[in-house]
Amino acid sequence: MVARPTSWRTRSANSSPKRGNSSKINRVYPDRGFSRVHLALALEELNVEFVVRAPQTRKVQRCIADHDEDTFVTDYEMARSNPPTGRTTVRLVVVPHRSREDDHFCLVTNRDVTGDVAQPLAEAYRHRWGIETSSRKITEFLPKTSSPTFSVRVFYFLFAVALYNLWVLTNLLLTPDRAVGSTPVLPTALFRELLGPIPNG
């Protein structure tokens, strides 16, 4: 059951992408800070699948306590009692935490999933962290500029992406057995020193 306040329905409908004028989004993986019922309602209204990290609230902890298995999928109601109110039923996906014993990694999704895909779904979500790390690393190669010209700022960003890719390739060549995912042999600070100063604009 889905309850949507009129004001939210209007906003989400108005924010829908126009047909033929944008790319189709099939699935999104928001950060746990976006684990909100109104985001879930908006994505459902736009017919977009989502997988989001679920904070271990008391309600989630009760669900975990009610199950003997470490890995399971169950129905879960996301709700907000304060205005603007809203509620919707999603699927709670729980798997064991990879590094902490007696802890769990929890997700909520509007996908119709079963227990056999819980682990693959958790691994797919974990891949987003690599994107966040890459974005943060790219800023370490980004020249500072006060230019308001869009083309200049785009060029600086693409230049930073090129330097980041060169840094990744260098580490891959220096890493024994070309082990992807290993700790970088060459830190970004040392790599920048080898390149020389990056001029600001």
Backbone torsions as a table, in degrees:
resi	resn	phi	psi	omega
1	MET	NA	136.0	-178.8
2	VAL	-124.1	125.8	176.6
3	ALA	-113.6	123.7	-177.9
4	ARG	-124.9	126.5	173.3
5	PRO	-66.9	148.4	-176.4
6	THR	-57.3	-42.4	-177.7
7	SER	-61.2	-38.5	-179.7
8	TRP	-70.7	-38.5	-179.9
9	ARG	-62.3	-39.3	-179.7
10	THR	-66.6	-44.5	-178.5
11	ARG	-64.1	-44.0	-177.1
12	SER	-68.4	-35.5	178.5
13	ALA	-67.6	-39.9	179.7
14	ASN	-68.5	-24.6	-178.4
15	SER	-90.7	2.0	-179.2
16	SER	-65.8	139.6	178.1
17	PRO	-66.1	144.0	179.0
18	LYS	-74.7	141.7	-178.5
19	ARG	-66.4	140.5	176.8
20	GLY	76.0	2.3	-175.9
21	ASN	-122.5	8.0	-178.3
22	SER	-158.6	167.7	177.9
23	SER	-80.6	150.2	179.2
24	LYS	-84.3	130.9	177.7
25	ILE	-101.4	120.3	-177.9
26	ASN	-90.8	-36.6	-176.4
27	ARG	-154.6	141.8	177.8
28	VAL	-123.2	151.1	-179.8
29	TYR	-124.4	76.6	-178.2
30	PRO	-69.7	160.0	174.4
31	ASP	-71.3	163.0	-177.2
32	ARG	-61.9	-22.2	176.9
33	GLY	-64.7	-15.7	179.4
34	PHE	-102.7	16.7	177.2
35	SER	-78.6	76.4	-176.2
36	ARG	-129.6	144.1	-175.8
37	VAL	-63.9	-35.2	-177.3
38	HIS	-73.5	-27.6	172.0
39	LEU	-67.5	-42.5	178.2
40	ALA	-60.8	-41.6	179.3
41	LEU	-64.8	-41.8	-179.2
42	ALA	-65.2	-43.4	-179.3
43	LEU	-67.9	-36.4	176.7
44	GLU	-64.8	-40.0	-179.8
45	GLU	-66.8	-30.7	177.4
46	LEU	-86.3	1.9	179.8
47	ASN	60.8	42.7	179.4
48	VAL	-114.3	129.2	176.4
49	GLU	-74.8	146.6	176.7
50	PHE	-138.1	151.1	172.0
51	VAL	-134.7	119.0	-175.1
52	VAL	-133.9	143.8	178.3
53	ARG	-64.9	133.5	-178.1
54	ALA	-101.1	120.6	173.9
55	PRO	-60.6	144.9	-178.1
56	GLN	-83.6	75.7	175.7
57	THR	-73.0	174.2	177.7
58	ARG	-61.3	-35.3	179.5
59	LYS	-65.0	-43.1	177.7
60	VAL	-66.4	-41.8	179.3
61	GLN	-62.2	-34.9	176.7
62	ARG	-66.5	-38.4	177.6
63	CYS	-62.9	-41.3	178.9
64	ILE	-64.3	-42.2	-179.3
65	ALA	-66.3	-27.5	-179.0
66	ASP	-78.4	-7.8	-178.6
67	HIS	-116.0	136.6	178.0
68	ASP	-80.9	-24.8	-177.2
69	GLU	-80.5	149.1	174.3
70	ASP	-79.3	-25.5	179.0
71	THR	-119.8	122.4	179.8
72	PHE	-160.7	164.4	175.7
73	VAL	-130.8	133.7	-178.4
74	THR	-147.6	160.1	175.3
75	ASP	-68.3	144.7	-176.7
76	TYR	-147.2	134.7	-179.9
77	GLU	-99.6	119.6	170.9
78	MET	-89.2	132.1	-175.7
79	ALA	-149.2	150.9	172.6
80	ARG	-130.4	121.2	-176.3
81	SER	-89.0	-24.7	179.1
82	ASN	-86.1	148.7	178.9
83	PRO	-61.8	139.2	-4.2
84	PRO	-77.0	126.6	-176.2
85	THR	-78.6	162.6	177.3
86	GLY	180.0	157.5	177.2
87	ARG	-158.0	150.2	176.3
88	THR	-158.5	152.9	179.1
89	THR	-98.9	127.2	179.3
90	VAL	-126.0	-170.7	177.2
91	ARG	-111.8	128.6	175.8
92	LEU	-93.9	123.5	-179.1
93	VAL	-110.8	123.8	-176.9
94	VAL	-125.7	128.4	175.3
95	VAL	-133.7	160.7	177.2
96	PRO	-64.7	145.3	176.1
97	HIS	-69.2	142.3	-174.5
98	ARG	-73.6	-29.7	-172.8
99	SER	-119.4	-12.1	-178.8
100	ARG	-118.6	123.8	178.0
101	GLU	-70.9	152.1	179.7
102	ASP	56.5	31.6	176.8
103	ASP	-133.7	164.1	-174.8
104	HIS	-131.8	155.8	174.8
105	PHE	-110.4	118.6	-170.6
106	CYS	-118.0	138.2	177.7
107	LEU	-131.1	155.0	167.9
108	VAL	-123.2	144.4	-177.0
109	THR	-149.9	154.0	173.0
110	ASN	-96.1	6.5	175.4
111	ARG	-75.4	150.0	176.3
112	ASP	-86.7	85.9	-174.5
113	VAL	-108.9	159.7	176.5
114	THR	-123.1	173.8	-174.8
115	GLY	-61.4	-27.4	-176.8
116	ASP	-73.1	-14.4	177.9
117	VAL	-108.5	9.3	-178.2
118	ALA	-62.4	-48.8	-179.8
119	GLN	-65.0	-48.0	177.1
120	PRO	-59.1	-35.4	179.0
121	LEU	-67.7	-40.5	177.6
122	ALA	-63.8	-40.0	178.3
123	GLU	-66.0	-38.7	177.9
124	ALA	-62.6	-39.8	178.9
125	TYR	-67.5	-38.1	-178.9
126	ARG	-63.5	-25.5	-179.5
127	HIS	-63.2	-24.1	-179.4
128	ARG	-65.7	-23.8	-179.7
129	TRP	-65.9	-32.0	176.5
130	GLY	-63.9	-34.6	177.8
131	ILE	-67.0	-42.7	178.5
132	GLU	-62.2	-43.6	179.1
133	THR	-62.9	-43.1	178.7
134	SER	-61.3	-43.2	179.6
135	SER	-62.1	-39.8	178.9
136	ARG	-67.7	-39.4	179.9
137	LYS	-67.9	-35.8	179.9
138	ILE	-59.8	-36.7	-179.3
139	THR	-64.5	-21.4	178.0
140	GLU	-71.6	-17.1	177.7
141	PHE	-105.3	2.4	-173.0
142	LEU	-83.9	117.8	176.7
143	PRO	-65.5	146.9	176.7
144	LYS	-82.3	140.6	178.7
145	THR	-148.3	148.3	174.4
146	SER	-108.6	8.3	-177.7
147	SER	-69.5	131.3	175.3
148	PRO	-85.0	-2.4	-177.1
149	THR	-74.6	122.8	-174.7
150	PHE	-61.0	-43.4	-177.1
151	SER	-63.0	-35.5	178.0
152	VAL	-66.4	-44.2	-178.1
153	ARG	-67.6	-37.4	176.4
154	VAL	-64.8	-42.6	179.0
155	PHE	-60.5	-44.5	179.7
156	TYR	-61.4	-39.5	179.7
157	PHE	-66.6	-45.6	179.1
158	LEU	-64.2	-34.8	175.8
159	PHE	-63.0	-42.1	177.8
160	ALA	-64.7	-38.8	177.8
161	VAL	-63.6	-40.2	179.2
162	ALA	-63.9	-42.2	177.8
163	LEU	-65.9	-38.8	177.6
164	TYR	-61.9	-44.6	179.0
165	ASN	-62.9	-37.5	177.9
166	LEU	-65.9	-38.9	177.7
167	TRP	-64.0	-43.8	178.8
168	VAL	-62.4	-44.6	179.7
169	LEU	-63.4	-41.5	178.8
170	THR	-61.3	-44.5	178.5
171	ASN	-65.0	-35.9	179.0
172	LEU	-65.3	-39.6	179.7
173	LEU	-71.1	-29.2	-178.6
174	LEU	-86.5	-16.0	-176.8
175	THR	-82.6	131.7	178.3
176	PRO	-58.6	137.0	178.5
177	ASP	61.3	14.8	178.6
178	ARG	53.0	44.8	-175.6
179	ALA	-73.9	108.3	177.9
180	VAL	-73.2	137.2	179.9
181	GLY	93.9	-3.1	178.3
182	SER	-73.8	161.5	175.4
183	THR	-63.0	131.0	-176.9
184	PRO	-55.8	132.3	177.0
185	VAL	-72.6	-35.5	-177.1
186	LEU	-112.0	107.4	179.4
187	PRO	-63.8	156.7	-178.9
188	THR	-62.7	-36.0	-178.8
189	ALA	-62.7	-44.3	179.2
190	LEU	-68.8	-37.2	178.9
191	PHE	-63.2	-39.6	179.2
192	ARG	-67.5	-36.0	177.1
193	GLU	-64.3	-38.8	178.0
194	LEU	-66.0	-33.4	178.8
195	LEU	-73.8	-28.2	-173.4
196	GLY	97.4	172.0	-176.9
197	PRO	-65.3	139.8	176.2
198	ILE	-95.4	113.5	-174.6
199	PRO	-66.9	143.5	175.8
200	ASN	-89.3	154.7	-178.1
201	GLY	-105.3	NA	NA
